[in-house]
Amino acid sequence: MTARGAWTALLAGVMAGLAASFPAGAQPAAARPTVGAIRWDAWHGPASNVGLTVEKTLAPARWHYRLPFFGKVTGENAVEARGDTQEIMDREIEYAHAAGLNYWAFVIYPEDNALSGGLRLYLSSAHKDKVRFCLNLQGGWEGGGGTAAWQGKVRRYVALFREKSYQTVLDGRPLVYLYSVDDLVGPGCFETWDEARAAFDRLRAATLEAGLKTPYIVAQGWSPDTLAKQAETLGLDALGAYASSAGAKAAPYADLAAHTERWWDAFAAVGRDTVPLATAGWDMRPRVETPVPWVKEGDIEQYYGAPAPQELAAHVGKALQWCRDHPDTARAQTVLVYAWNEFDEGGWLCPTLEEGAARLDALKEVLRPDAADR
């Protein structure tokens, strides 16, 4: 047999094997929707007042179960939670990768802010190819300084879009989330919504000028109707949320999950693309009990119980199925989880001292059901 004939026979055999793997008329299963998780990187102790503040919120002994795997109990009511080292970031990447998480959505702060430290450590990691990343912008920071400050932000963001590990959707569009859209316009920020629209038009134009595809920007908020209007005004692509709560008092996690799942249809009903949020919880009692400057009117009675790992995994699984069932609305085919590391606010996937990696182990059953080391 000639070399060409041998190759033809081999190819025919492979194709026959593939055909036998799928019944007549069936197609191979489509790749599952991607899954990301929000990162809020305040766990750096004395590097900022925010870092010291969140350590205080978790200091009472009743909250020690929330401490991340890198945390330390230093006294009956004293803790340290300082994950701002390359070693810890690399371990977090490995944890996320093993569970099948596709990307982190980093809450974005100015480059010199201590809360940007997590992103810096991620970008400097030799393992960053295992978990992708994207931006989770905040309206107040983005509007800050108005048009005069915007061009510097555009340069920074386009440079990040160029990173090989940046998460894209829809055949190459950089994925961007935008929380607290209301705060874009006001004193010290953009003066008008027209100015804010021009700013985002400039971001889109600069991304195209860099040879990349236009970013896919997801407005995050609490009201679908309000978000739809804001998305129209700013030319944004989709609707979603940063976190979820219906204001229940001492309710079970199942109630929070059900509320969040109803939200997916509510967002879709306004006629915009939707990125469904999956929630790992909502219980900010530590921040109410030990007040933080950014929580103005917390209610100590409003919270949901922590999810059992399998409950959380089942909820994420439903979000994946919702994407599959709504391809015309969930065009980006991605799910965002609140959150990787919002320990004192009540939502986390990151392993903790008490629970270990139980949540990620359960999530792996949904995200990587065929993993060899299952």
N, C-alpha and C positions, 0 to 999 in steps of 0.2 A: 504494500500500500504506500502511495506517495505521502509526503508530509502534509500536502494539502488535503488528501483524502482522509488521513488520520484526524486532522483538525475538524473536518466536516463531520466525521463520525462522532467525535467527542462532543461537538456542539449539539448534534442531534440527540445524543444521549442525555445531555443536560436538560435540553428543552423538554424531552419526554418525561424526565423526572419531575420537572416543574409542573407539567400538565397533570401528572398523576397526583400531585400534592393538592390540587384544587378541583372540586367537582366541576362537571361541565357547566359553563356559563358563569362560574364563580371567578372572582378576582382576588389577588392577594390582599390581605388586610392593609388598609391605609395606615401610615404612621400615625401614632397617637398625637393629639394636641400637645404642644409644649407646656411645661409648668414652671412658673417662676415664683419666687418668694421675695417679699420686701425686706430690705436690710435698713435698719436705723442704727448707726454705729456710734452710740454714746458710751459704750462700755470701755472707757479708757481712764477712769479715775481722775487724778489731778491734772490731766491734760486740759481739762476745761471745767468750769463750774457745773455744766450739765452733767459731766461724768461723775463728779462728786455727789450731785443731787440725786441721780438715779441709784447710786450705791446706798444713800440714806433711805430711799423708798423701800428697798429690799432688806434693810438692816433688822427690823423686828423679826424675831425668831419664827413667827407664823408664816413669813414669806420666804424663808430660806429654801423651800422646795423649788422655788423658781430660779435659783442661781444657775447660771450656765456652767458647763463642764469645767471652764477655766476659772470659776469663782472660788472664793475662800471664805469660810466662816472664821472670823478672827475674834469673836466674843459672843456672849449670849445674844446681844442685839447689835452686832457689828459684822460687816462683811466687806469684802473687796470683790469687784467684778471687772477685771482689767484684761481685755483680750487684744490689746493693741501691740501684738508682736507678730513677726512673720511666721513663727512656728505655729501660733494659734490659728492664724488665717489659713495656713496650709492644711491644718487639721480640719478646719471647717469645710474647706473645699472638698477634702476627701469624704467627709460625712455626707455632704450634699450629693456628691457624685455617686457614692455607693447606693443612695436611696433612689437615684434616677431623676433628681431635680435638674432641670435644664439651665436655669439662669437665676441670678439675683437682680432685683431692681433696687439699686442703691439710692436712698434718699440723698439728694444733692444739696451741698452747701458750698460756699466759696472755697477755693482751693486751699487757702491758708487756715481754714477753720478746722479745729480738732475733729469735728464730726465728719470731715472728709478723709480721716486717717484710714478708715476701713477700705475705701476705694483705692487709696494709694497702696496699701498692703496687697490688695487683690491684684492690682496691675503689676506689681513687682514680683508676684509669685511665679515660680517656675511651673506651677500646676494649674494655672488659670485656664488652660485649654480644656479642662475637665468640666468646668461650670462656666457658662457664658454670663454676660452682665448687660444691663441697660440702665438708663437714667430714670429716676422718679423725681421729677422737678416739683418745686413748691412755689405757688404763686407769689407769695411775699418776697422770697429771695429773688425770683426771676424778674419781678417788676421793680425791685429795689434799684434805685439810681436811674430808672427810666431808660430812654433811648440812648443816653450818653454812655451808660454802662453795658448796654446790651451787646455791642459788637464784640467786646472781650469775651462774653459768655458764648456767643456764636462760635468764635474761634476755638474755644475750649471744647464745646460739644461736638463740633465737626471733627476735631482731632480724636475725640473718644469714639465717634462713629467709625473711624478708620481702623480701630483696633480689631485684630482678627477674631477676638473672642466676643465682639459685640453681638448681641442678640438681634436678629432680623426676623421679619415676617413677610408673607406675601412676596416671595421670590426676591428678597434682598433689601426690603425697606427697614431702616433702623427703627426699633421699637422704643417709644418714649411714653412715659406716664406723666401726667400733670395733675397734682393735687392742689386743693385750695385755690381754685381758679378765681374766685371772687377777689382774692388779695392781689391780683395783678395790677388792679387799678385803684389809686388812692394816693394820699399824701406820701411823698417820697418814692412813689412808684410810677407806672405809666399814668399819664394824666387823663387819658380817655381810652375807650375800648378800640377806637380806630387806631390809636397809637400802638396798643397791644397787638392788634391784628397785623399791623405793618411789621412789628417785631418778629412775629412768627412767620410771616411771609419771607422776611429776610433770612431766617433760619432755614426755611425750605430752599430758598434760592442758593444760599451758600453751600448747602449739602449737595445740590445738583451740580454746582460749579466745581465741587471737589471730585466729581466723577462718581458720586454715590447716588442711590435712589432716594426719593423724597421720604422724610421720616413719617412713620405711622404714629400719630399722637393720640393718646387715650386720655380724655378728661375724666377725673375722678371726683366724686362727690356723693351727696346723700339723696338728692332729688333728681330723678330722671328728667323731668320736665325742664328744670333749671339748667341741667347739664346740656340738654339738647340745644337750648337757646345759646348757651355759651360756646358750644362746639360750632354752631352755625356762624356765630360772630367771629370766631378766631380761625375758622377753617380747619378745625380738628377732625379727626377721622372716626373716633369711636368713644363709647362711654364705658365707665367702670367705676370702681370704688377703691379706696385705700383700706377701709375697715368697715365693719358692719355691727349695728346694734339697734334693737328696737326699744331700748330703754326699760326692759323688763327688770324685775327685782328678784334676785336670788333664784333665777330660772335655770333649768338644766341646759346643757350644751345643745341638746336635740332641738330646743326651741330656737336657739340662735341659728343653727344650721338650716332649719326649715324657713326661717325668715329670710336668710341669705339666698336660699334656693328660689324663693318666690320673687326676690329682687331681680334675678336674671331675666325673668319674663317681663317684669316691669320696665327694665331698661330697654329690652328689645321692643316693647310695645310703642315706644316713641319714634320708631322708625330709623334708628341709627345702628351702626355696627356696635357690637357689645363684646367686651372682654369680661367673662364672669369672674367674680371674686369668690374664692373659697376662704373660709375663716377658721383659724386655729384657736379662736376664743375672744372674749372681751370681758376683762375684769380689772379695772383700773383702781381698785380700792387702795393699793399701796400709794398711789399718787394723790389720792384724796386724803388718806390718813396722814401722810407726810406731804403737805402741799408742795407742788412744783409751780414755778412761775407761769408755765404755759397751759395749765388747767385752771380755768377761772371759776367754774360752777359745777364741780364734781358732786355726785350724789353717792354716798357710801353704800346705799342700799341697792343701787343699780349695778348688777353684774350677772354673769352667766357662769355656771360651773365649768370646770376644766373638762375637755373632752377625753374620753378613753381613746387610746391610740387607734383602735379599730373604728371607732365612730368618726374620728377625723379622716382616716383613710377612705372610709365609705363616702363621706361628704365630698372629698376631692374627686373620687371616682364619678360621682354624679355630675360634677362640673365638667369633667372630661366628656361624659356622655352627652351633656347638654350641647357642648361644642359640636359633637358629631351629628346630633339631631338638628342643629340649626346652622348648616354651612353657609347660608346666605347672610345670616346675621353675625355669626362668629367667624367672620372671614379670616381673621388673623390666626384662628385655631390655636389659641393660647389661653391658659388659666393663670391667674395671679393669686397667690396665697398670702394672706395676712397672718403671720409674718414669720420671718426667720428668727428675729431676736428682739421682739417687743415684750421683754420679760415682765416689766413692771406695769405694762398696759394690758397684758393678759393674752397675747398671742405669740406663740413661738413654735418652731420646728427644731431649732438648734438643741442638741442634747443638753441635759441638765445634770447636776450632781445627783439628784434624787432619782430621776426617772431614766437616766442614761439616754440611749438612742431609741427608746421604745416607739416614739412617734415616727421617726424616720424608718424604723424597721417595718412598721405597719404600712407606711406610705410606699415602701418598696414593693409590697405585694400588689399595689395598684399600678405603680409607675414602671416596675421592672419584673413583671410576673414570670418571665422566662429566664431570669438571671441564673447563671450556672451555680452561684453560691447561695441560692435562696434557702 
